[in-house]
Structures are given as structure tokens and as C-alpha cells.
Amino acid sequence: TEERANIIDALKVLDYTNKQFEEHEEKLTKKFGFKQNYVDMILNIFNENILKGIQGDYYQMALLLNKEGMKFFHFLQISVKIQLEEFK
């Protein structure tokens, strides 16, 4: 549909392909038991990307602190916690 094409165009900013969108759509349908509307799907995709970025930042901070011999475990914990949220 035209709406779907517009959404795919909007997600190109994230280098999201049509195939990735379809896989994400299928994943959300399985998770919630019904097909999500396109706005909710886009918001979910953006939220996942934000969390992945934050998770990566915390992981990099933990690596740097560890390399410098400083306390890093708390940052590593946060990174892993964010990563585990994906499986809910």
C-alpha cells in the first residue's frame, strides 16, 4: 500500500530494508498476537535502535573503564540489562 511504502521510505534513514520491516512486522505480530498498526511498528523500530545505541555506549564505557583499571561492572550490567530487554 501507499502507507506502507511511505513507512519503508521513512525507515531508510535507519538503513532498514523492506525485508527487515517484514521480519519486524512478523515478530511484533507473534509477540502481541495481532498485527500492529504502522505507526506503532515504526515507533517500536526507532525505540529498539535507540536502545541498541545506548546499550553500545554503556558497553564501550565499560570497556574503557576496564582498560583504565577503573570500576566498570555497573556499566556492563546496564549494557547487558538493556540487551536482555529485547527478549521480553
N, C-alpha and C positions, 0 to 999 in steps of 0.2 A: 504494500500500500504506500501511498504518498507519505503518510505519517511515519511509517517505518523507515522509509528512505531518508526522511529528514533527520530521524534519530541516528541512523547509521552515519550520516554526514557529520552530525554533531559529535559523535564519538571518535571520528577520525583524528580529532585533537589528541586523543589518548592512544593513537595508533591501533584502534580497535577495528577488527575486520568484521565482516558480515558473519563469518563462521563463528568467531568468538562471541558475537552477540547472540547467535542462535544457541550456542552452548550455555551461555549465561541464562538465557531465557528458559532453557530446559532445566537447568539447575534450580532456579527460583521456583519454577512450577512444581518440581519434585519436592522442594523444601516446604512450600506453603500449601500444596495440594490444589492450587488453581493458578491459572495464568495471570501474571501481574500486568498492570497497565504499563504503558511505555514510559511514562514519567517516573513511576516507582522503580522501574528497571534501570533507567538512566541514573537516578539518584543512588541506587544501590551500587552501580558500577563506579560512580565517582567516589562514593564513600569507601569502597574497597581499595581504590587507588590511593586515596588519602591515607588510609590505614597502612597500606604497604609502604608508602613513603616514610611515614612516621616510624614504622617498625624498623625500616632500614636505617634511619637516622639513629635510633636508640642502639641498634646493633653496632653501627660504626663508632658511636661514642664509647660503648663497652670495649670494643677492640682497642681504641686509642688509650683509654684509661688503663687497660690491662698492659699494654705495651709500655706505658709510662710507670708501671708498678703501683698504680693507684687503685682504690676500690672501684670495682666495675660491676659487681654482681647485680646490684639493683637495676642498672640499665639493661643488663642482659635479661633479667627477669621480665622487665616491661616489654622488651622486644619479643620474647617468647610468648608472653600473655597475649599480646596483640595478634601474633601469628596463630595462636590456638583459637582465638575468637572466630576465625574463618570456619572452623569445624562445627560451630553451633547450628 
